[in-house]
């Protein structure tokens, strides 16, 4: 991120964003990616079916991979579980 005068590179503030599934986080991430250095923390203890948990996690990861691949400014979103 550069300041308005383009003189120096400023570090973005870091943001840890909790996500319970991919669709819930998409709009938030797309709005914040230019302002924050985002790490998505995937966690949902309410899902007791392992297949459902994996499906939601995989959807989140697929969205982030696509977002990172298509980033024109080099912004990347990290993922932790």
N, C-alpha and C positions, 0 to 999 in steps of 0.2 A: 504494500500500500504506500503510495507516495503522498506527500503533503500537497496542498494546492499549488505550490510553486515548483513542484517536481524536483526538489533539491535532494532530499534524502528519503531513504526507505524507512517507513515506520512499521513496527511490528503490530499486527492485529491483536486485540485482546483475545484471550482464549475462552472458549465456551464449551462446557460439558453438557451435552443435551441428552436427556433420557428419552428413550424410544421403546415402545412396547410392540410396535409393528411398523413395517415400511410405510404404508399409506398415511399413517398418522403424522409422520415427520416430514413428508415431502415438501409441503408448502412452507413450513417453518425454515427448513434448511435452505430452500431456494431464496427466501427473503433475507436470510442472515449471512449467507456464504461470502458476500462481498465485504462484510463488516467485521466478521469474527473468524478466528481460526477454530473450526468446529471439530470436536470429537463426539461421535455418537456412542452412547452407552446403551446397549440393548439389554433389557432386563424386563421380564414379566413373570412373576411368581404365580400369577393367577391361571396360567396355562399348565394343566397337569398332564396333558397328552403330549408325549415327546414328538410325535409327528407334527402336531399343530405348532409347537414351539419352533421346530426346525423350519417349517414352512414360512412362518412369520420372520424368523431370522434371515432365511435365505432371500426373502423378498426385500428386506432391508439392505442386505449386502449387494444384491443385484442393482438396486436403485443407486446406491453410493458408487458402485463401480461405473455405472453409466454416467453419472454426474461427473465423476472425476475424469473419465475419458473425454468428455465433451467440454471440459472447462477451457475457455479461451484465455483466461487470465492466469492460469496455473494454480488456481485455488483448489485445494484438496480437502476432502472430509475424511477423517480417520474413523475407524470402527473398533470398539472394544466390547467384550461380552463378559 
